[in-house]
Amino acid sequence: MNAPATADTMDLRVRTELVDLLFAGSKVAVATTFVGPVLVGWMFLPLIGLWMTVVPALAILGLHTERALFIGRFQRARALPDYLPEPWARGTQRRLAIMGTAISLWVLVAMLTRDPRGIFHSAALLVVLAAGSLQYSVYPRTVEHYLTPLLLGCAAQLVWLGRDYWVSAFFLCIAWLTLTAASRRFGRSMRHNIELRLLNEQLNAELKAQKAVVEEVSAAKTRFLTAASHDLRQPVQAVMLLSEALQERGENPGNRTLLHKLRAGVNHFANSVDEIMDIAQLDAGSVQVQAQPVRVRDLLDRVDGTFRDVAEAKGLGLFIRPPRQADATVLVDPALTWRIVSNLVSNAIRYTPAGTVMVAVRNAGRCADAAGRSVDALRLEVRDSGVGIAPTLHAQVFEEFYQVDNLHRDRREGIGLGLAVSRRLALLMQLPLALRSQPGQGSVFSLTMPVCDTPADEGSGPAEEIALDRLCVLVVDDDSAAREATVALLTSWGVCATAASNAIEAAEQAMALVAQGKMPDALLTDHWLPEGRSSEDVDALVRERMSARDPQKALQLCTGVVTGDIRRETRDRIQQRGWAFWQKPVRPAQLRQWLGEVARQQLADTV
């Protein structure tokens, strides 16, 4: 039922536009032809006398006046909701037929004089009026209604006058055929053009509507994932920190084994949450590339420090092959590049049952940098001796949730987002990510990176372990499980940890610590807190309380924010303040590293 209705609606719109064009031509004709009867009457006056000139001229002027009034009624009716185009088209056709008949009879009077001047003036008048009729060609039947009495009527009169005028009558018939045929062709072409334009407008409107729906669905998905991120990350954060705290305190070997399995399970789940949120951030366009010089050896050292124990625990050999140039530097986003490399190495270890995994950096000729310039390139390769991948599956392994040989969705094999995230990040940074593999011959994933001549900032290198028992940390989180887990973990490390659930309670706890002579060294807080407060409010209140006792110590307070908020603006705003920032679930090793830096800073300030 919808298709005919749509076709009828389209046809009505076409006819409406055709009638609008018809009346646009009619308005011009009426405005210009009021002068016509006067000029024609001036030519005919010497031939047919006063009355035969004035009466027809006044009659034709009256017809023009009535058409002008008819056009005015049309303009008023056009704005009404019940407007239909066809009655107005038929009304125009009738009026033009009457007009053509009136002019034809007037010309007949001039021809009956058999005066050559009258016949010449009549012929000239017919040519001008016939040519002017083409302005009505948008509705071909209108031209026919006008030309038929005008040209064929005059042709019949010429035939009646005698053989001397038959040739002229023949040419008038030819003119009628030519003009009506031309008007029909023009009318069909005009109708076709209008149909195409309206169809394009309709398709564009449908496309915009579908685009709006897609954008709304995408926005709804992003809103859902943003909310789900917080709800998912909170319990994972608590379980992860509690399992770490229990591992630190576990004395019974059997308990330690169970805790180790618990930690492994939590880490698998945390990695899955991270990958899902990475996809959400990429879909939302909230990931920005911040390229800077990065030393390749630092990247390889991080791979060695992160994955060597993991590989050895599985019985695999992990080999690191640095580039020939010891100080080689590439221009990449360090965080995004590490995400890609860690995914590739993690996948290689996961899918290699026995043998080795090698991470090697080789010269790769030339590649284009972010500005499109051709520069030297290095290729980081992750080679494994695993099961390999059939060439027909090379494209599929980079798709979301696809995993080779994991039809039963074994959670230990991940959820199939690591390579999808890596591919998207590589595309975002415009870095080629490739795969070479054959079944039973292992796999080689490679990432090509542009070489940078600018030296990277010297890093501090692996920091020595430092005791955390002198630190006093204020923990602020409205989620009781996450708050208690964080305190338990920090306490297991020897840290003096005090907890608060909101900004006001944090200020009170800070005052209590100051009264006891324990100035907080660090503030570890969630970003969004009850009563519309944020980490910025907590930081301001705590520093205010500390300033009353020791302004210098208040300035030295280190703030770290742990949040489930995945929005880029939140991250940028916090990092612009120089604070540490983590998205939940934060890894215990990251917290310990940050607290170690805080402890070193406090130690340096006291020396």
KEGU-832604 format. One line per 8 residues: their letters; for each residue y, z negated, x negated of C-alpha. Coordinates in nm, 2 decimals, decimal comma. Each point is the difference from the previous one (the first is absolute). Layout:
N
a = Y Z X; ...
//
This chain:
607
mnapatad = 0,00 0,00 0,00; 0,23 -0,06 -0,29; -0,01 0,35 -0,15; 0,14 0,19 0,32; 0,26 -0,26 0,04; 0,11 0,05 -0,35; 0,00 0,38 0,03; 0,21 -0,03 0,33
tmdlrvrt = 0,25 -0,23 -0,17; 0,03 0,24 -0,29; 0,05 0,30 0,23; 0,27 -0,19 0,19; 0,18 -0,08 -0,32; -0,01 0,36 -0,10; 0,13 0,13 0,33; 0,27 -0,27 -0,01
elvdllfa = 0,12 0,12 -0,34; -0,01 0,37 0,11; 0,21 -0,08 0,31; 0,25 -0,19 -0,22; 0,03 0,30 -0,23; 0,04 0,23 0,31; 0,29 -0,21 0,13; 0,16 -0,02 -0,34
gskvavat = 0,01 0,39 0,01; 0,12 -0,01 0,36; 0,30 -0,23 -0,09; 0,11 0,24 -0,27; -0,04 0,30 0,23; 0,20 -0,16 0,28; 0,28 -0,10 -0,23; 0,04 0,35 -0,15
tfvgpvlv = -0,06 0,22 0,31; 0,28 -0,13 0,21; 0,22 0,25 -0,18; -0,25 0,28 0,05; 0,07 0,08 0,37; 0,37 0,01 -0,08; -0,05 0,26 -0,28; -0,24 0,20 0,20
gwmflpli = 0,23 0,00 0,30; 0,28 0,12 -0,22; -0,21 0,30 -0,11; -0,13 0,08 0,35; 0,34 -0,04 0,18; 0,13 0,36 -0,06; -0,34 0,14 0,11; -0,10 -0,19 0,31
glwmtvvp = 0,33 -0,15 0,13; 0,13 -0,35 0,05; -0,24 -0,14 0,27; -0,32 0,14 -0,16; 0,11 -0,16 -0,32; 0,14 -0,34 0,11; -0,27 -0,09 0,26; -0,30 0,05 -0,23
alailglh = 0,18 -0,16 -0,29; 0,08 -0,31 0,21; -0,36 -0,01 0,13; -0,14 0,01 -0,36; 0,25 -0,27 -0,10; -0,12 -0,21 0,29; -0,36 0,04 -0,12; 0,10 -0,11 -0,35
teralfig = 0,17 -0,31 0,15; -0,30 -0,09 0,20; -0,22 0,03 -0,31; 0,24 -0,23 -0,19; -0,04 -0,26 0,28; -0,38 0,05 -0,01; 0,00 -0,07 -0,37; 0,20 -0,32 0,06
rfqraral = -0,26 -0,11 0,26; -0,27 0,07 -0,25; 0,16 -0,21 -0,27; 0,02 -0,30 0,24; -0,36 0,05 0,12; -0,12 0,03 -0,36; 0,07 -0,37 -0,05; -0,20 -0,11 0,30
pdylpepw = -0,36 -0,14 -0,04; -0,14 0,24 0,27; 0,13 0,31 -0,17; -0,22 0,31 0,01; 0,09 0,32 -0,19; -0,15 0,27 0,22; 0,23 -0,01 0,30; 0,30 0,04 -0,22
argtqrrl = -0,16 0,29 -0,18; -0,07 0,17 0,33; 0,36 -0,07 0,12; 0,14 0,17 -0,32; -0,23 0,30 0,06; 0,12 0,05 0,36; 0,37 -0,02 -0,10; -0,04 0,25 -0,28
aimgtais = -0,19 0,24 0,24; 0,29 -0,03 0,24; 0,25 0,06 -0,29; -0,19 0,30 -0,12; -0,01 0,15 0,35; 0,38 -0,06 0,05; 0,09 0,17 -0,33; -0,24 0,29 0,08
lwvlvaml = 0,18 0,06 0,34; 0,34 -0,02 -0,16; -0,11 0,26 -0,26; -0,14 0,22 0,28; 0,35 0,01 0,15; 0,14 0,12 -0,33; -0,27 0,26 -0,04; 0,04 0,14 0,34
trdprgif = 0,34 0,13 -0,11; -0,19 0,23 -0,24; 0,30 -0,04 -0,23; -0,12 0,02 -0,36; 0,21 -0,30 -0,09; -0,16 -0,21 0,27; -0,35 0,10 -0,11; 0,09 -0,07 -0,37
hsaallvv = 0,15 -0,34 0,08; -0,30 -0,08 0,22; -0,25 0,09 -0,28; 0,19 -0,20 -0,26; 0,01 -0,30 0,24; -0,37 0,02 0,06; -0,08 0,01 -0,38; 0,21 -0,30 -0,06
laagslqy = -0,14 -0,20 0,29; -0,36 0,10 -0,09; 0,04 -0,11 -0,36; 0,15 -0,33 0,11; -0,30 -0,07 0,22; -0,21 -0,08 -0,31; 0,15 -0,34 -0,02; -0,23 -0,09 0,30
svyprtve = -0,31 0,11 -0,19; -0,13 -0,35 -0,03; -0,10 0,05 0,36; -0,11 0,37 0,01; -0,02 0,02 0,38; 0,37 -0,09 0,01; 0,08 0,32 -0,20; -0,22 0,20 0,24
hyltplll = 0,18 -0,14 0,31; 0,33 0,10 -0,15; -0,08 0,34 -0,16; -0,21 0,14 0,28; 0,28 0,03 0,26; 0,25 0,08 -0,27; -0,17 0,27 -0,20; -0,26 0,13 0,24
gcaaqlvw = 0,24 -0,01 0,29; 0,26 0,21 -0,20; -0,28 0,23 -0,11; -0,09 0,06 0,37; 0,37 0,07 0,07; 0,01 0,26 -0,28; -0,31 0,17 0,13; 0,16 0,01 0,35
lgrdywvs = 0,32 0,15 -0,15; -0,19 0,31 -0,12; -0,18 0,17 -0,28; 0,29 -0,03 -0,24; -0,05 -0,37 -0,01; -0,38 -0,02 -0,03; 0,00 -0,02 -0,38; 0,24 -0,30 0,02
afflciaw = -0,23 -0,15 0,27; -0,30 0,05 -0,23; 0,17 -0,18 -0,29; 0,09 -0,29 0,23; -0,37 -0,03 0,08; -0,09 0,00 -0,36; 0,27 -0,26 -0,07; -0,15 -0,22 0,28
ltltaasr = -0,35 0,03 -0,15; 0,12 -0,07 -0,35; 0,21 -0,30 0,09; -0,26 -0,16 0,22; -0,27 0,05 -0,26; 0,22 -0,15 -0,27; 0,09 -0,30 0,22; -0,37 -0,06 0,07
rfgrsmrh = -0,09 0,01 -0,37; 0,30 -0,23 -0,08; -0,09 -0,24 0,28; -0,37 -0,03 -0,12; 0,12 -0,06 -0,35; 0,25 -0,26 0,11; -0,26 -0,18 0,21; -0,25 0,01 -0,28
nielrlln = 0,26 -0,15 -0,25; 0,10 -0,27 0,25; -0,37 -0,09 0,05; -0,06 -0,02 -0,37; 0,31 -0,22 -0,05; -0,09 -0,23 0,28; -0,36 -0,02 -0,12; 0,12 -0,08 -0,35
eqlnaelk = 0,22 -0,27 0,15; -0,29 -0,14 0,20; -0,23 0,00 -0,31; 0,28 -0,17 -0,21; 0,04 -0,26 0,27; -0,37 -0,06 0,02; -0,02 -0,02 -0,38; 0,29 -0,25 -0,01
aqkavvee = -0,18 -0,20 0,27; -0,33 0,01 -0,20; 0,19 -0,09 -0,32; 0,16 -0,29 0,17; -0,34 -0,12 0,12; -0,15 0,04 -0,35; 0,30 -0,19 -0,15; -0,04 -0,28 0,26
vsaaktrf = -0,37 -0,02 -0,07; 0,06 -0,01 -0,37; 0,28 -0,26 0,05; -0,23 -0,21 0,22; -0,28 0,03 -0,26; 0,24 -0,12 -0,27; 0,12 -0,29 0,22; -0,36 -0,09 0,07
ltaashdl = -0,10 0,01 -0,37; 0,32 -0,19 -0,09; -0,09 -0,28 0,24; -0,37 0,02 -0,08; 0,08 -0,02 -0,37; 0,14 -0,35 0,04; -0,28 -0,11 0,23; -0,27 0,13 -0,23
rqpvqavm = 0,16 -0,11 -0,32; 0,06 -0,36 0,10; -0,36 -0,10 0,04; -0,11 0,20 -0,30; 0,27 -0,17 -0,21; -0,13 -0,34 0,11; -0,37 0,07 -0,06; 0,07 0,17 -0,34
llsealqe = 0,20 -0,29 -0,13; -0,24 -0,26 0,14; -0,30 0,17 -0,16; 0,19 0,01 -0,33; 0,08 -0,37 0,02; -0,36 -0,08 0,08; -0,12 0,21 -0,29; 0,23 -0,20 -0,23
rgenpgnr = -0,13 -0,33 0,13; -0,37 0,10 0,05; -0,23 -0,21 -0,21; -0,35 0,07 0,15; -0,13 0,33 -0,14; -0,15 0,09 0,33; 0,34 -0,05 0,17; 0,17 0,21 -0,27
tllhklra = -0,24 0,29 0,07; 0,07 -0,02 0,37; 0,38 -0,02 -0,07; -0,03 0,30 -0,23; -0,16 0,20 0,29; 0,27 -0,13 0,23; 0,27 0,12 -0,24; -0,16 0,34 -0,03
gvnhfans = -0,02 0,04 0,37; 0,37 -0,11 0,05; 0,10 0,24 -0,28; -0,18 0,29 0,17; 0,18 -0,08 0,32; 0,34 -0,04 -0,17; -0,05 0,33 -0,17; -0,08 0,16 0,33
vdeimdia = 0,32 -0,15 0,16; 0,21 0,12 -0,30; -0,14 0,36 0,04; 0,06 0,01 0,37; 0,36 -0,13 -0,05; 0,05 0,26 -0,28; -0,08 0,27 0,25; 0,23 -0,15 0,26
qldagsvq = 0,29 -0,01 -0,25; -0,06 0,35 -0,11; -0,01 0,12 0,36; 0,32 -0,18 0,08; 0,17 0,15 -0,31; 0,09 -0,34 -0,13; -0,14 0,06 -0,35; 0,26 0,12 -0,26
vqaqpvrv = -0,06 0,13 -0,34; 0,18 -0,18 -0,28; -0,09 0,19 -0,31; 0,06 -0,15 -0,34; -0,15 0,03 -0,35; -0,34 -0,17 -0,03; -0,20 -0,04 -0,32; -0,35 0,14 0,04
rdlldrvd = -0,15 -0,27 -0,21; 0,14 -0,27 0,23; -0,17 0,17 0,29; -0,33 0,02 -0,19; 0,03 -0,36 -0,11; 0,04 -0,10 0,37; -0,31 0,20 0,09; -0,20 -0,18 -0,27
gtfrdvae = 0,12 -0,34 0,10; -0,06 0,06 0,37; -0,33 0,18 0,00; -0,19 -0,09 -0,31; -0,16 -0,32 0,15; -0,07 0,19 0,32; -0,18 0,28 -0,18; -0,20 -0,24 -0,23
akglglfi = -0,10 -0,21 0,30; -0,17 0,32 0,14; -0,15 0,08 -0,33; 0,23 0,30 -0,07; 0,18 0,09 -0,32; 0,37 0,05 0,03; 0,16 0,22 -0,27; 0,37 0,05 -0,04
rpprqada = 0,11 0,30 -0,20; 0,38 0,00 -0,07; 0,20 0,32 -0,07; 0,06 0,13 -0,35; 0,36 -0,11 0,01; -0,01 -0,38 -0,01; 0,35 -0,03 0,16; -0,05 0,27 0,26
tvlvdpal = 0,22 -0,06 0,31; -0,01 0,16 0,34; 0,26 0,02 0,28; -0,16 -0,15 0,31; 0,03 -0,28 0,25; -0,19 -0,28 -0,17; -0,11 -0,18 0,32; -0,11 0,32 0,18
twrivsnl = -0,17 0,13 -0,31; -0,19 -0,32 -0,05; -0,11 0,01 0,36; -0,15 0,35 -0,06; -0,16 -0,08 -0,33; -0,15 -0,33 0,12; -0,14 0,17 0,31; -0,17 0,27 -0,22
vsnairyt = -0,14 -0,26 -0,25; -0,12 -0,22 0,28; -0,17 0,29 0,18; -0,17 0,11 -0,33; -0,14 -0,35 -0,06; -0,11 -0,03 0,37; -0,19 0,33 0,01; -0,16 -0,02 -0,35
pagtvmva = -0,33 -0,19 0,03; -0,06 0,01 -0,38; 0,16 0,15 -0,31; 0,36 0,02 -0,09; 0,36 0,05 0,12; 0,25 0,14 -0,23; 0,38 0,01 0,04; 0,15 0,26 -0,23
vrnagrca = 0,34 0,15 -0,05; 0,02 0,36 -0,13; 0,27 0,26 -0,06; 0,03 0,23 0,31; 0,24 0,27 -0,12; 0,30 0,03 0,23; 0,09 -0,11 0,35; 0,31 -0,02 0,22
daagrsvd = 0,18 -0,33 0,02; 0,18 -0,13 0,31; 0,30 0,22 -0,08; -0,22 0,31 -0,02; 0,04 0,04 -0,38; -0,30 0,09 -0,21; -0,09 -0,28 -0,24; -0,29 -0,12 -0,20
alrlevrd = -0,27 -0,18 0,19; -0,28 -0,25 -0,04; -0,31 -0,02 0,21; -0,16 -0,33 0,08; -0,37 0,05 0,07; -0,24 -0,25 0,16; -0,35 0,11 -0,09; -0,32 -0,16 0,13
sgvgiapt = -0,37 0,06 -0,03; -0,06 -0,07 0,36; -0,17 0,20 0,28; 0,25 0,28 0,00; 0,15 0,19 0,30; -0,10 0,34 0,13; 0,28 0,27 -0,03; -0,01 0,05 0,38
lhaqvfee = 0,11 -0,37 0,04; 0,28 0,00 -0,25; 0,27 0,04 0,26; -0,16 -0,25 0,24; -0,01 -0,29 -0,24; 0,38 -0,01 0,01; 0,00 -0,04 0,38; 0,05 -0,33 0,17
fyqvdnlh = -0,31 -0,21 0,06; -0,24 0,26 -0,15; -0,26 -0,13 -0,24; -0,28 0,19 -0,17; -0,34 -0,16 0,06; 0,13 -0,29 0,21; -0,10 0,09 0,35; -0,08 -0,36 0,09
rdrregig = 0,35 -0,11 -0,10; -0,10 -0,26 -0,26; 0,31 -0,21 -0,04; -0,08 -0,05 -0,37; 0,08 0,37 -0,04; 0,35 -0,04 0,15; 0,13 0,18 0,30; 0,08 0,34 -0,14
lglavsrr = 0,37 -0,02 -0,04; 0,05 -0,04 -0,37; -0,02 0,38 -0,09; 0,21 0,08 0,31; 0,27 -0,24 -0,11; -0,02 0,14 -0,35; 0,04 0,36 0,12; 0,30 -0,09 0,21
lallmqlp = 0,17 -0,19 -0,28; -0,07 0,28 -0,24; 0,16 0,25 0,24; 0,29 -0,23 0,05; 0,06 -0,01 -0,37; -0,08 0,37 -0,04; -0,28 -0,07 -0,25; -0,31 0,22 0,01
lalrsqpg = -0,31 -0,20 0,09; -0,33 0,19 -0,07; -0,38 -0,05 0,02; -0,28 0,16 -0,19; -0,35 -0,11 0,09; -0,36 0,12 0,06; -0,29 -0,19 0,16; -0,18 -0,21 -0,26
qgsvfslt = 0,26 0,08 -0,28; 0,27 -0,26 0,08; 0,36 0,06 0,10; 0,33 0,05 -0,18; 0,32 -0,09 0,19; 0,32 0,10 -0,18; 0,37 -0,07 0,05; 0,25 0,22 -0,19
mpvcdtpa = 0,33 -0,17 -0,09; 0,32 0,13 -0,17; 0,07 -0,12 -0,35; 0,34 -0,18 -0,04; 0,20 -0,01 -0,32; 0,19 -0,31 0,10; -0,18 -0,31 -0,13; -0,12 -0,26 0,24
degsgpae = 0,12 -0,35 0,00; -0,20 -0,23 -0,22; -0,22 -0,22 0,20; -0,08 -0,36 -0,07; -0,37 0,09 -0,04; -0,28 -0,23 0,12; 0,14 -0,35 0,04; -0,18 -0,30 -0,13
eialdrlc = -0,12 -0,25 0,25; 0,25 -0,28 0,06; -0,05 -0,33 0,17; 0,14 -0,02 0,35; -0,03 -0,38 0,04; 0,38 -0,05 -0,06; 0,10 0,24 0,28; 0,13 -0,12 0,33
vlvvddds = -0,03 0,26 0,27; 0,13 -0,01 0,36; -0,22 0,21 0,24; 0,14 0,11 0,33; -0,21 0,18 0,26; -0,02 -0,04 0,38; -0,37 0,09 0,00; -0,18 -0,33 -0,06
aareatva = -0,32 0,16 -0,14; 0,19 0,21 -0,26; 0,23 -0,30 -0,09; -0,29 -0,24 -0,05; -0,20 0,26 -0,20; 0,30 0,07 -0,23; 0,05 -0,37 -0,06; -0,37 -0,05 -0,07
lltswgvc = -0,01 0,29 -0,25; 0,32 -0,12 -0,18; -0,13 -0,35 -0,01; -0,33 0,12 -0,16; 0,21 0,15 -0,27; 0,18 -0,33 -0,07; 0,32 0,10 0,17; 0,20 -0,26 0,20
ataasnai = 0,01 0,18 0,33; 0,20 -0,12 0,31; -0,03 0,19 0,33; 0,24 0,07 0,29; -0,04 0,20 0,32; 0,36 0,11 0,06; 0,35 0,02 -0,16; 0,12 -0,34 0,11
eaaeqama = -0,32 -0,17 -0,11; 0,03 0,17 -0,33; 0,35 -0,13 -0,05; -0,12 -0,35 0,09; -0,29 0,03 -0,25; 0,24 0,12 -0,27; 0,22 -0,31 0,07; -0,30 -0,23 -0,03
lvaqgkmp = -0,11 0,16 -0,33; 0,35 -0,03 -0,14; 0,01 -0,37 0,11; -0,32 -0,05 -0,19; 0,14 0,17 -0,31; -0,23 0,30 0,04; 0,21 0,32 0,01; -0,19 0,30 0,14
dalltdhw = -0,06 0,26 -0,27; -0,11 0,27 0,24; 0,03 0,09 0,37; -0,30 0,19 0,15; 0,08 0,10 0,35; -0,09 0,23 0,28; 0,28 0,24 0,10; 0,01 -0,04 0,38
lpegrsse = 0,01 -0,36 0,12; 0,05 -0,18 0,34; 0,34 -0,02 0,17; 0,11 0,34 -0,14; 0,01 -0,12 -0,36; -0,10 0,20 -0,30; -0,08 -0,06 -0,37; 0,37 0,05 -0,07
dvdalvre = 0,09 -0,30 0,22; -0,27 -0,21 -0,16; 0,12 0,09 -0,35; 0,36 -0,08 0,09; -0,08 -0,34 0,16; -0,23 -0,11 -0,29; 0,26 0,10 -0,26; 0,27 -0,19 0,19
rmsardpq = -0,20 -0,32 0,00; -0,09 0,04 -0,37; 0,37 0,07 -0,09; 0,10 -0,34 0,12; -0,21 -0,15 -0,28; -0,02 0,26 -0,27; 0,19 0,33 0,04; -0,15 0,15 -0,31
kalqlctg = -0,35 -0,07 0,12; 0,08 0,16 0,34; 0,11 0,32 -0,18; -0,33 0,00 -0,19; -0,21 -0,02 0,31; -0,25 0,30 0,01; -0,07 0,14 0,35; -0,31 0,20 0,10
vvtgdirr = -0,06 0,15 0,34; -0,35 0,06 0,15; 0,01 0,19 0,33; -0,20 0,21 0,23; 0,31 0,22 0,07; -0,07 0,35 -0,13; 0,34 0,15 0,06; 0,17 0,15 -0,29
etrdriqq = 0,34 -0,14 0,08; -0,14 -0,35 -0,01; -0,15 0,05 -0,34; 0,31 0,17 -0,14; 0,23 -0,28 0,13; -0,21 -0,27 -0,16; -0,05 0,18 -0,33; 0,38 0,07 -0,02
rgwafwqk = 0,04 -0,38 -0,03; -0,22 0,00 -0,30; -0,27 -0,20 0,18; -0,38 0,05 -0,04; -0,15 0,18 0,30; -0,36 0,04 0,12; -0,15 0,13 0,32; -0,27 -0,21 0,14
pvrpaqlr = -0,27 -0,04 -0,10; 0,13 -0,09 -0,35; -0,26 -0,02 -0,27; -0,04 -0,35 -0,16; 0,03 0,16 -0,34; 0,34 0,14 0,09; 0,12 -0,34 0,11; -0,13 -0,17 -0,32
qwlgevar = 0,17 0,27 -0,21; 0,33 -0,06 0,17; -0,03 -0,38 -0,03; -0,07 0,05 -0,37; 0,32 0,19 -0,03; 0,19 -0,27 0,18; -0,16 -0,27 -0,22; 0,10 0,20 -0,31
qqladtv = 0,35 0,03 0,13; 0,03 -0,37 0,07; -0,14 -0,08 -0,34; 0,26 0,23 -0,16; 0,28 -0,16 0,19; -0,09 -0,35 -0,11; -0,02 0,10 -0,37
//
